[in-house]
Amino acid sequence: MVPRLVTAVAALVAALFVCAAPAAAQRDVPQSFFGVNYDADIAAMATPEVEDAEFDLQARSGVETSRVVFSWNKLQPDEDGAPRWALSDPVVTRAARHGIDLLPVVIEAPRWARENPRAYHSPPLDPRPMAAFMKLLIARYGETGSFWAEHPEVPKRPLRTWQIWNEPHLRFQWDTDRGWARSYGTQLRWAYKAVKQADPGATVVLAGLSNASWTYLAELYKKGRIRGNFDVATLHPYTTKAKGVITLAKRFRIVMRRNRDSRKPLWITELGLPASKGKRKSKSPLQTTDEGMADFLTTSMEKLVSAQRLRNVRVSRVYWYSWASVYRGDIFRFTGLRTYDPTSQTLSDKPAFSAYVDSARRHEACVKNSAGACQ
């Protein structure tokens, strides 16, 4: 009887130990909550070897989605020519190999399609050519895209989310005299219809709005007639205070609710604060230090995570602006988690890089490998 008693006591102790052990950490953010913008100098000037390494690092750092520029002007410079897929195939390949979802933002009309051929950021004169281009993109990278058939060695990760332009309320992004809201709304409607025809399950993302974003959104609803022509609303809450990010999201949500779009997802496709203070003369109040940028990242991400289930905030993706930048010139080239030197093709971490990795690992509840999977 004694051995049985000892066995029973041991089993009881073991059970109590299991019950008392702390529960494993659980993910508390949606898939693809943590994103970055990968654009500008590094996207244009880095060698293939550097870009390979950077996408590998993105995956290991907890980046689950990367916002990249698909320049219509560069991909289809000739009206009757075939698109230059060699410019976009590499980033699609890198993202797929590292388990990263791409968010292409389609911008920059080619000269032949512009309202004003001499203005680089002129919008399309006619909305139909860009709508046709969206169908070409889906035919290349969508579910049944030719890219995947041509490259069976690449893990299939179709592109099914498309952002139509960037900050059209700013003249240097959408240079028109026709009224930005009305002309952008027209283009959005045509692009939305084209995307849904080519891939009914695709997601169409509204252009990100910055500054007095909620007023621009109201103008788009009224003059651009955008309701029913996008699936996700997007905000660029540039502010010096982390709490300001939440304030701007609430204002944005109010306009969405007034226009019967309160159930739609809200993403932040650019979140950042340039660490150019003391390095660049500017009247912009947005400037901060390296340490200030890291603190802003940590605090704003924590606030957004905490508020993701609040109906008047509910942000489900956040893209930091940006992954890497040159840290010279315009203040928005001082925003990178990493510093990129085009001459030496080397990169180094800023304090905000560690802040991003810490936040991603804590809320994704794991450390990722180079394929973007939890180890």
C-alpha angles and dihedrals in degrees: 000000000000096000090051091051091050091049092050093050091048091051091050092050091049091051092050090049091053092049092048095048114105115258117252115262114266130210111258102184132069120261110278092019090132113064141150138205112245107191148101119049100359093048091048103037111025120109118245089252092055092047091049090053093046094053088047088053092045090057093047090047094059099260107150100172132029125200111217135176119250101192109206088196093058097038097047108021093151119059095218097032129101114258116265097244091171086078096056104028094078096057091046089051094049094048093048093049091052099043094249123144114224125222105197114200107205111213144143116061116227116249093255092058101041127115086223110025092199095056111079094205095044112132122237115287092215121031094215100077093056090046088054090048091054088057090052090052091052092046087055103039107014129101094291096026123154091234093068092047091051093046110042089159090068117083105251110249107156120207107242102155121075130181114207108220131315131264097336090178088073114080094218087061100039108022106192142134093202096083116278099230096050096044094044091047090054092051092047093053092052093045092047092052092047094049093049091048091052096040116008091192095053123114121235114205123204118236112270115259124210140182108022086009098163092057091050090049090053089051091051092052092048103038102018096046090217099157110119092016102089137043102205130035118216136206135191103201103190105180137137095234126065090219087057089066089062092044092054092046090053092051090049091050091051090059091046091051093049088055094048094252099111093122094058118104119256120213131185104221094179125032119161151113121218115241092213099117110132091006103069132032110234139142090221112120090210096082121115140158129267090262091044091055091051092049091047091051094050095045098043092048091050091051092048092048091050092048099043093102096044109107092220092054113016101154110179102183133032125190115195114220103251145010095193135355139174098245096224136088120020116029091245088065087067095068105090127122081217134033115238123202110197093193098056095024090228132134135200134188126259120208088258090064092066090044090054094047092047092050094046095048093047095051098035086049095222148063112253129220127219091277091057094250126129112259 
